[in-house]
């Protein structure tokens, strides 16, 4: 099973692209190292306070894929400087 999620976020305290990149890098590094998930910034590369992540995980069954994806989304929510505004999951 392959589960994909597109996550749009706001970074309210970012005042430059450098600030934004710092937050994005911490999140992608932490999720990529902690879970069986591929993550990358997918959109809004030139906006300071907005980002979009694409996350993908594979698993032999739906329950494990959902659990891992939910844990990764909870980790994104745990960062105080970022707010998840929209999430769209899709089974491939």
C-alpha positions, 0 to 999 in steps of 0.5 A: 500500500502506498499512502501520499499526503500533501500538507500545506502550512503557514510559518508565521514567524518567518521574516525571510526565506532563510528563516523559512528554510531553517524550519523546513529543513528541521522538519524534513530532517526529523521526519525523514530520520524518524519514520519510514516516510519520504518528505520534500517541500513541494510548493511555495518555494519563493514565499516566506511564510507558506510551504507545502510538504509532500509525504509518501510512505509504503507498507504491506497493509493500510493500518500501518501506513495510516499509523506512520502517516498520522505520527508524521503529521503529529510531529509536524503539529508539534513544531510551534513555529508552523501551523498545518492549514490543509492536509490531503491524503491519497492512496496510490 
